[in-house]
Amino acid sequence: MILYNVTTSLEPSIADEWVAYMREHHMAEVVGTGCFIKSTLLRLLNEEDGGVTYAAQYFSVSLEQLDAYQAHFAPALRQEMDKRFAGKYHSFRTTLEVVE
């Protein structure tokens, strides 16, 4: 199993709106692509510099499905995120293999 992790640091002023958007729209749209079997949203508790940071985790059964997501769906979904929250967040992505 593959874990695709998107860690996002937000300006505190948009945190509530961003979380609502993730819960109500974005995460369901990502899973709805058929490339992932489930997702979860976590908040980092050890914040630094007064920021707000979340990790959205998406589980895929193969690297091929993750590659398909990145090639066919990710650009449009990222563009939609940028339209809503441009300049108020920063994300980085990691890919991990679930060992156990």
N, C-alpha and C positions, 0 to 999 in steps of 0.2 A: 504494500500500500504506500502511496505517495502523499505527503503532506505539503501543501502549498500554503505558506504563511505570508501574510501581508501585514507588516507592522506599520502603523500610521500614527504620527505625532500631529496633534491638532492644536490650533489656537483655542484656549478655553472658551472663548465667546461662541464657538460653533459646536462645541462638544455634544450638547443635547440634540441639536438638529441633525448632526452627523450620525449619531447613534440611532436615532429614529429612522433616518434614511437607510442605514445599513440593515436594520431589523425589518423594515416594512418593504424595502425594494431591492437594494443591491444584492444582498446575500442570496435571496431567493432567485434573482435573475442569474447569478453565477451558477448556482446548483441547477437551475432550470436549463442550462445549456446541455445537460446530459454528460458533462465531462467530470462531474464530481458526485459523490454519493451522499455527502453530508457536509455541514459547516458548523462552526462555532465562533462566537465572538468573546474575547477576553479583554479585560482592562488591566494594564500593568499597575501594580500597587506601589512600586518603588520609583515614583516619578522624580525627575530632576528638573531644576530650573522652572518649576511651576507649570510645566506642560501637562498635557493629557495625552496618554498613549494607549492605543488598543492594538490587539493582534486578531485579525480575522484569519481563521484557519479553514481550509478546504481540503477534503480528503478525496483522492482519486485512486482508482485501482491500478493505474499504469502511467508511466511517463508519456506514453503515446497519447493518452487522453489529455494530460496536462498540456502537451505540445499542441494538440488540436484546439484547446481552449485559448492558448496564447496566440495562435495563428488566426483563428476565426472569430473569436468573441471578445477577447481582452481589449483590443483597441477602442471599440465602441463603448464598452462599459467604463473604461478609464476616461474617455472623453466626456461622458455624462457626469462622472464624478467631478471632473475639472470645471464643467459648466456651473455646477452647484457650489463648489467650494474652492475655486481658483485662488491660489496664493495663501490659503489659510491652513494648509496641511502639507505634510511630506510623508511619502510612503517608501518603504523598501521591501523587497520580496526575497524569500528564501524557499528553496525546495529541499525537503528532507525525506528520507526513506524511513518508514516505520519498521523498526527491527523486531519489536515484540508487541 
